[in-house]
Amino acid sequence: MKSNPVGWFEIYVQDMPRAKAFYEAVFQVGLTPLDNPDPQGFPDMQMLAFPSSMEDYGAAGALVHMAGCPSGGSTLVYFSCEDCAAEAERAAANGGRLIKGKMSIDPHGFIAMVMDTEGNVIGLHSMQ
């Protein structure tokens, strides 16, 4: 196993426009459409990718809307942040819910947890 085992993540959503608005507002980024990798097998699948760079540290991923895949699953993804308290506040202000406010995980920085508009719990991590 490589030292950074997460190479990709998918967050399954029921309402793509609502989820897109939430994640773009919380992280102040634009999500971009990805081509459906299997239009014959999954004709209604929609994917929106988070910004990523193959040269930088961290995993790439996307929001996915696909029939039969419920949101609110058990996967917890931690997003890197400058200050996780800021993203947590924006999550609550954009239709999400604060699960756990900023707390120390000394010496590894700080985390917070929020629920998105689709029922998924996501983690926020920062060093300050």
FENZISUL-V345043 format. One record per pair of residues at least 24 apart in sequence whose C-alpha atoms are under 7 Angstrom apart, sorted by sequence separation. I is the first residue (numbers start at 1). J is the second residue. D is the distance in whole Angstrom. If there is no record, write none. Layout:
i->(I;I)
j->(J;J)
d->(D;D)
//
This chain:
i->(88;88;84;85;84;84;84;84;81;83;78;79;80;81;82;76;77;78;79;80;81;83;72;76;77;78;79;80;71;72;73;76;78;71;72;16;71;13;8;9;10;11;12;13;14;7;8;9;10;11;12;13;6;7;8;9;10;11;12;10;14;12;13;14;12;13;12;27;26;26;26;25;22;22;19;19;14;13)
j->(112;114;111;112;112;124;125;126;124;126;122;123;124;125;126;121;122;123;124;125;126;128;118;122;123;124;125;126;118;119;120;123;125;119;120;65;120;63;59;60;61;62;63;64;65;59;60;61;62;63;64;65;59;60;61;62;63;64;65;64;70;69;70;71;70;71;71;87;87;90;91;94;94;117;117;118;118;118)
d->(7;6;6;7;6;5;6;5;7;5;6;6;6;6;6;6;5;4;5;5;5;6;6;5;6;5;6;6;6;4;6;7;6;6;4;6;6;7;5;7;6;6;6;6;6;5;5;4;5;5;5;5;6;7;5;6;6;6;6;6;7;7;7;6;7;5;5;7;6;5;5;7;6;7;6;7;6;6)
//
